[in-house]
């Protein structure tokens, strides 16, 4: 009988603070710096509106971060 051990490796995440483009409250998203180009939609934790997020990461640091409303 083989026994397998599970190791959980947590990547270093970067918490990025910014103002929601709808309600202008300060919120934060966790960014995975191992992915150089990212584009996704995530809801604001305050007003629940969808935010288009585009991120560029270089050498483990955020180079560019864009958070835009979707015109709703």
Secondary structure, 3 states (H helix, E strand, C coil): CCCCCCCCCCCCEEEEEEECCCCCCEEEEEEECCCCEEEEEEECCCCCCEEEEEEEEECCEEEEEEEEECCC
